[in-house]
Amino acid sequence: MMNVHIAEKRYPNASVPIIKDLRFALNSGEFVAIVGPSGAGKSSLLNLIAGIDCKFEGSIRDQRTSLTPLNVGMMFQEARLMPWLTLLENVCLVSESQKSTLTIQRAHTLLNDVGLAGLADQYPNQLSGGMQRRVALARALMAEPDIMLLDEPLVSLDQPAAAELRELLLSVWQARQFTVVYVTHQLDEAVALADRILFLSTSPARVIREEIIELPRPRRRQDIDALNIDLADRVDLLNGRMA
Ligand SMILES: Nc1ncnc2c1ncn2[C@@H]1O[C@H](COP(=O)(O)OP(=O)(O)OP(=O)(O)O)[C@@H](O)[C@H]1O
């Protein structure tokens, strides 16, 4: 379990904090979605959890007894691939021993796992947006993550590509059982995927509501839609407050 408490996050020269008194716990292996208004500070929060940004007041504590640091995988709104590298090289890039046989074998396996077998020697610009995100997923998996931080990974994909990637994310998570923090604007996406949804206020962000999603998996579209409507009635997402 991990306890997140951001007492305050303020960017330099900003007159007001972007996050204030935001708390939640993450259970190991849980899929948690974070839904909140635009500009609330969701990406900033992921950067704090990832340890990319350490400048905040508060604490993010992993309760495991093991002293090994958590492995973190991240996926962003864009695939962020290096266009001059092949898919295989892009996936290997995050490894400390990029050229080792073991790394290369593992990258091939991961490309296979995300449905890109046989495309290892292609370049990113030869692929569709959805396929590029799959490469980004394979790259994130390279770290053998204990926790995966996903920042709107389906945004700007067309509907079929988004649906495919959503299913892939679910199956990868179910097979590997890492903890997921999934940021999205889309409530129905959160309902389709998450065990629990945390709703954020407008900036300074704090958790205004928590909802456990008890729908059995695989989830049926009509159940997702019904719960989505019900939740949307109770939470004013746009303005980050209770409706
Ligand atoms: N490095 C930075 N320095 C200064 N201000 C920043 C920095 N990063 C983000 N901000 C500001 O913090 C605010 C929140 O940004 P953030 O990207 O965390 O929100 P968000 O909820 O993820 O937004 P969106 O939903 O639009 O993706 C924005 O107003 C942004 O300008």
The ligand as a Gaussian input file, in Angstrom:
#p B3LYP/6-31G(d) Opt

LIG

0 1
 N        6.541000      23.152000     -14.535000
 C        5.579000      24.018000     -14.297000
 N        5.859000      25.278000     -13.897000
 C        4.887000      26.167000     -13.639000
 N        3.566000      25.909000     -13.744000
 C        3.227000      24.666000     -14.138000
 C        4.199000      23.658000     -14.436000
 N        3.547000      22.519000     -14.808000
 C        2.233000      22.803000     -14.742000
 N        2.041000      24.072000     -14.339000
 C        0.743000      24.730000     -14.157000
 O       -0.024000      23.965000     -13.255000
 C       -1.392000      23.912000     -13.672000
 C       -1.879000      22.483000     -13.659000
 O       -1.200000      21.761000     -14.645000
 P       -1.366000      20.197000     -14.805000
 O       -0.845000      19.874000     -16.162000
 O       -0.791000      19.492000     -13.646000
 O       -2.961000      20.046000     -14.758000
 P       -3.881000      18.917000     -15.396000
 O       -5.029000      18.732000     -14.451000
 O       -3.083000      17.713000     -15.720000
 O       -4.343000      19.638000     -16.721000
 P       -5.051000      19.014000     -18.030000
 O       -6.286000      18.357000     -17.552000
 O       -5.336000      20.233000     -18.864000
 O       -4.060000      18.063000     -18.654000
 C       -1.464000      24.588000     -15.021000
 O       -2.036000      25.848000     -14.844000
 C       -0.033000      24.729000     -15.458000
 O        0.169000      25.944000     -16.129000

